[in-house]
Every structure is written in structure tokens, then in C-alpha cells.
Amino acid sequence: MYQPLYSIEFNADSKEFNPYQLKYVEDIDEDFIPSGWNKLVEAPKTCTAYDLLTSDNEKKISTTIEGLDFALDGGFSVGQINEFTGKPGSGKTQLCFRICVKFLLSNNETNVLFLSTNHNFASQRIEDLIKSSNEFQNARDELKNMLLVKLMKRIKIFEVQDITDLLASVKYLEYNQDYAQHLGIVFIDSIFIPFKELEQNERTSYIFRFYSNLQRLSTVTKLTVIVTNSITTVFNVPGEFTYFGSSYLHRLNIRIKLERLGQTMFKAKIDKCPYLCKSQSFNFSIV
Amino acid sequence: MSRLTTKTHPLLTKTILLNLSHKDVHIIHQFLQKDSKQLVTITKLTYKNIITIKKHILNKNAAYSYNALENYKDVLSKTATISSGIESFDSLLAGGFLTGKIYEICGAPTSGKTKLCTSILSNYLKKYCSNCFYLDTKNEIQSHLKFFPQRDSLKKLLIKQLWTIHDLINALYEIKSNLKQLKVRLIVLNSLPCLFYQIERNRANTLLTHAVNIMRFISKEYHITFIVTNLMTTWDNDLRLGCGQYWKTVPNTRINISQANDEYSLTILKSCDLREGNETLIKL
């Protein structure tokens, strides 16, 4: 069985690209190779699970919630799409700030990228979190300001206004892999605002393509993606649902639902994860 | 191969091929459709030779038929039953997964599809010690590898990371060209919606058809079982299967998985050889 030219991204019908009206990939030989041909027919590489397991020594990213870190076998992994969902005010952005600061304090090499779609990025809050950390408190007084500046410089922010900005930001990372190599985490706060602009019939393909490109980038440049989402209601159906429904949930690797229990007490419940820890919940506080 | 070359038939020399290409006949389809008398004028071969060449091309490229007894003997000697490793699941499948068939595991998100796939794979590696493929679309196999019992057997679990439907099609053609050296009996694709939902509506079924064609060819010719996972979503109290109406006709057997506390319930939704509606409970 031969591979038809219609199965690859090649305009086999046009007389310009396919003057001899060839039908199969095997027909293309030395005297007629279209441009970019190798990329079109390239198959993904095979690797064994053994190689994957033994080469997997990337550090996990702490969620700053102790029980949750243990349940997720260390925290968030590289190359995964992790989501925090919850009603407005359930602590998603605050938790992102905490994870960001803890990550920056735990290593000196990589930066953090914040794609902020809801104008909720608060540098004052980041400053407060750094100042209340042990590393800052234990540093010599004359070095404290330098430490603060050094850490804040490692947080990059894109203020995303609409869906085009969001797609362009990820494309920017794809084209500037050197910049992306230095990133450890990409936060997207929130994911539902730009995608809500799209009509429902085209939204699904945009979301799946976006996540596929982003996850491919994250496996190559070794970064983690942390996304926040929100909860809404559906017409005629009782109960509350996270935006974009079941097919969207299927695409994620991990989903954690946050809930506010009191002024400073919150609860994190695991809705989707690869380990046998579904439906476990952990309480935490944000001061 | 659709191109006319000197290898197509000994009578087709380089000069004849050059004359043919001047008259816009480059591929075998155009050669077969052109009037034989015109071909005699172009190629300067005899009418009988042109007919011989046409018959030769048709014999080489058309589908061949064989009778049901040959088919049955072939099935008895070459197909195998792959045990899922779980007793009640095996009895639901009347023995196990048959090679040459495409199985679909569908379920709501977080219903346990990936867990079932990894459980089948780990039992397969333990029992048969033979190569198998896992086509990953969400980069999630890594988190599950720690739960496979024997690390050495993981050398036989071959993984490909797919990001688009074109990756799937190219990967399957590459697997097909390597199958004579690799002894593979099981290929698991997890999951199809992640690839399918990326494509624009007007091209989606076309590309899916290409993927299904090579899947069916591989499973029949090389006696391999395909297991594909799919999504089941709820719309206004109605259950809807993912990946469209065309995909509904593709798998030979469709199994639904749903979680009930600590156990998973498996139901046969559609099958050409198993009883529909049969269900069982398993623990993973």
C-alpha cells in the first residue's frame, strides 16, 4: 500500500506543484522534489519506554500545597498541561504567584513567563511573597534589594489583549527557541477569556491546535504549562461547569479545582490526574 | 507507485517513456485511460504489446480476490488472541483482542481510558515479551511508566509522540515499512480526538479516512490489533461519541468504560462478533 499525496499537506491537485499529476509519496524522486518535502513526510521518532523512563530526571515544580505535591508524585512535571479551575476569588492567581516565587527561589537558571489575559498580574504581591520567604529573610541586609531585583527580573509578562495576542505569544516562543529554552514555567491566566471570543464551531479546533503546539514546545524546551480557568453555568442544566466542557477536559493532563472555604482557607481538589489520586482534596491557606 | 518507469514493464524503454511524457502521459492512470490506438502511434509498439502492458499493469495494481475458505484458513493459522490480562475483561471479549481488528475504548473524560490502556500494555509485555507500539498524543505515558511492573520489559514498548493527524499518518506508514523486522502484535493510539479536533471541519473526514485506510491495511496484512481511545461527551442528557459520524463505522468493536467508585464498568456498545450490551466490572 502506498501513501497518497492527499494524506500530507501538499496541494496534489494543482498543476503548479504537481505537474505530472503524481498520486503517491513514493512517486516523488530525485528529479522532482517539492520544497520542504522532508518535513512533510517526516514521521515522529520512535523511542522505547525504557529510554524515556531512564532519561526522565527533570525536577518537578512544587505546587506549594504539601499534600498535593505528594499526591502528584512531586508536583507538576515538564511537558504537561496543568490547570487550576475554580470560581472567581477561589485563589487561582494567588496560587500561581506562590508557585512562581517558590520556583524562582529554588533554581537560578530559568525564568518564568506570565501570559496575563485578565490584567490580574500584581507585582506588589510578588514582591511581598519574595520578602516573606526564608531566603530573603536570611539574606544579608545590604544584599536584600539586589536579591529582590534579580528575582523580579526573571519574571517576564505578556499582557494578552485578545486571542490573536495569545496565539502570537506562543508563535513567538516557537520561533525564538533560545528565549523559550530559558523558561521554566509558562503561566496563562486565564485561558477562557481569549477563547471565549471565538464562535463555538471554530473554538474546539483552535483550542486543540493551540494546546498541541504549546505542548510540543514544552517538551522540546523543557517547560511546564500552568493554566487557570473559571467556572460558569450552562443553560437548562443544573450545576456549575468549567469553561469549554468535556472535550477540553480530555485534552488536559491535570486539573485541580480550587474552592474558598474562608477568608484565608482554601481547598484544592484533584479532578484529573494520571496517578490514582483522583478526588483527593487538600486544604491550604493564603496569607 | 503511479509513475511510469522502465520498471513498470520491460517493453517500456526510456525513449518510449520520453515520447509518452511529451504527450502528457506520466502516470499509469493516464496510460490506462488513453485509447490503445493512440498509444500505438505515440510509442510505435504493436497493438498486441500495448494490450499486454495494460493487462500487466492491471494485474499488478488491482485488488485480488480470494474465497472464504482461504480466508478462514488464513485466519486460523495467522491470527492470534491477545489477552487483556484481566479475567473478566477477557471473558467479555470471548477470549481477548483478536488481531486484524480495530477496537475502540470510549468514555467520558477521566473515566479511566488511559489507565485501561496502560494496564493492557503492561499485561501484554509481561505475558508475550514482544514489541508493541504506544502512539501518544498528550505526552502522558511518562507519568504511567512507574507503574509498569518489570523495567526490562519496557525496552519492548515503543513510543511515538504525535502532535497532528499528519504525524499519525506518516507514523503508520513508517511503521508499515518496518513491520517485517519488528514483531509487533499490538498498537495503541491514545487518543484520537486530540488529533481529530485540530482539523478544520471540511478536511477532517478526508484526513481521518487516510489514517483509517493505513490502520486497516496494517491490522489485516500483518495481523495486528489496534486499540484506539475516543471520547464520550454529554449534551443535554444525550451521550455523544467524539470524532464524528464517519468514525462511528470504523472500529469492529466499541467498548465503553465508566468509573463507579473503585471499580470500572466495561460495556460492549457495538461489535461484529460479540454480544452488544454485555458488561463487566474490573479493578485496575
Interface residues (C-beta under 8 A of the other chain):
Chain A: M1 Y2 Q3 P4 Y6 S7 I8 E9 Y20 Q21 L22 K23 Y24 V25 E26 D27 D29 L40 V41 E42 A43 P44 K45 T46 C47 T48 A49 Y50 L52 L53 D56 D73 S77 G79 Q80 I81 N201 T204 S205 F208 R209 S212 N213 Q215 R216 T219 N236 V237 G245 S246 S247 L249 H250 R251 N253 D271 K272 P274 Y275 K278
Chain B: M1 S2 R3 S21 H26 I27 H29 Q30 A108 P109 T110 T114 F133 Y134 K138 N139 E140 I141 Q142 S143 H144 L145 K146 F148 R151 D152 L154 K155 K156 L157 L158 I159 K160 Q161 L162 W163 T164 H166 D167 I169 N170 A171 Y173 E174 K176 S191 P193 C194 Y197 Q198 I199 E200 R201 T206 L207 H210 A211 N213 I214 F217 L231 T233 T234 D236 G242
